[in-house]
Amino acid sequence: MPNDKFNYLLRLGDNALILSQRLSQWCGKGPALEEDMALSNVALDLLGQARLWLAYAAEEEGRGRDEDQLAFLRDAHQFSNVLLVEQANGSYADTLVRQFLFDTWHYFLLQGLTASSDARIAGIAEKSLKEVSYHLRRSSDLMVRLGDGTRESQRKMQRAVDDIWMFTGEMMQSDALDAAMSAAGIAPDPAGVRASWLAHVSVIFDEATLNLPPTDAWMQKGGKQGVHTEHMGYLLAEMQFMQRAYPGAQW
Amino acid sequence: MSAPDALEYTSPVPTPTVVDVWHWLAEVPDPEIPAISIVDLGIVRAVALHRMALEADGPANIACVVTITPTYSGCPAMAAIAQSIEKILQLHGIAQVRIAMQLSPAWTTDWISDTGKIRLREYGIAPPAQQVIDISGISRASFKSRPAPVVACPLCGAVNTSCVSQFGSTSCKAQYRCLECMEPFDYFKPH
């Protein structure tokens, strides 16, 4: 399919963009100054990465759109991020668990993408991987600190894990587009990413004294195909407000 | 005596060379860390000059392409850096300036010059203590087994310091504190 690469780049860009938007909502509200800054830093890195992916997607599409138009002028069903990243921030435990499960996947996906047959994809992945390794170090560390923390923090972390677990399967579930990208040597095989993801998650859960939910649990899906949870509309309403209210407004 | 030709009094502006442009760029401060220039920070990858007309001389006949690379992909200073480059080259009379962005090979702190590292320390930011970060092992256990980099306090020079957070006031810095003089300081992350 001629549009396969465009659609795959959209997935990469949308994951980074939507999680960046979610994390930005913590700005000024973090439980500690260092945490506030860390979340904003991660959000900023992800926003930069989203811009690189979406700019490439826009060029690949060749219809005169740019990365801003892709970010601000598409509706929920045209976004192809995984459901995990659009989930509500919830408590700090919910945010951290979501981040850790995403960071781990993101890290191994990017690692695979550095070997992409597409030089530009490999370049963006190489750049992003450096940033994401810091993200993963931080979220892995906090999982252990809070999981293996007080009885209260342990309880909250376990509940956050149990609540969000059903949104993790989608990241590593291969569909026709994933298969096409993998066959073309553009992206890694999601099954390989899954093995690395599960291995790291298991090690950290073990250190964090958290129970790993069943890996064959029933999983939510649909985000990659544009079918989103109810959170997505609210998130976009906030993110896209300026460009919707004042079309073409410049910073 | 006949009236002098106006041209006699105007010394011709020499056609700038690539070396001239690098010298000018070395005067452009980083917008977020003004103590260090964008050249010392390793952001400028390449400078290319093209004569627009073969016959003519001088900067007004020169088109310049400056290739830059971001330190972190979300670095909000990139737009300001591009503007500063355009401004200084226009000031020197270059007719056309284009900024190109290059991602690969990705920027690391190895690109910071030795002068740049001294300037960072003088400014109160600890320069990167190790070469590129090793991302091969990512489990917490493997972090524990690896010795932490020795980060010297830029204020008192003590090496008895501790990391407060891997994330700091800008994307490229971490927060540290000195356990001798008790001052907090920024650390330029190895990357």
Interface residues (C-beta under 8 A of the other chain):
Chain A: E34 M37 A38 N41 V42 L44 D45 L46 L47 G48 Q49 R51 L52 Y107 A119 A122 G123 I124 E126 K127 S128 L129 K130 E131 S133 Y134 L136 R137 R138 S140 D141 V144 H200 V203 I204 E207
Chain B: P70 Y72 S73 G74 C75 P76 L103 S104 P105 A106 W107 T108 I133 I135 I138 S139 R140 A141 F143 V164 S165 Q166 F167 G168 S169 S171 Q175 K189 H191
